[in-house]
């Protein structure tokens, strides 16, 4: 795992990317003022998250058109400040 400074990374970015892509280097650390600042890794090396379609199916009850329209009025009241507020005593 080579560590390169910013100037070297700017100058040799294509070579560094080629080295990581080809597998010659697993990762390259880019340092700023002698301290590690970034890591260059092959994109495919990152694990892919499995997406699950329909994971929220059945979580929310189905809504008919009238119910959907009623929500519009309720949301509008919230925006203009007409929402029922608890009475102050």
C-alpha positions, 0 to 999 in steps of 0.5 A: 500500500503505497503512500503518495503526497498530493503533488505526486498524486496530481502528477501521476493520477492516471498511473495510480488509477491504472495500478489500482484497476489492474490489481498491481496495488490494492489501494493507494493512500494520498497524504496531505502534509504527511498525514493520510487524507484519502484512499484510492481503491478499485470501485469493484472492491467495494461490497455491493449492497443487495437491494430488496424490492417491495420491502415496505409492502404491507407496511402502510394501508392502501389509500383511496383517492378521497383519503389522498385528497383529504391529506392535501387539505390537512397538509395545507392547514399545517402550512398556513398555521391552522393546525389544531394546537393544544390550548394554553392554560 
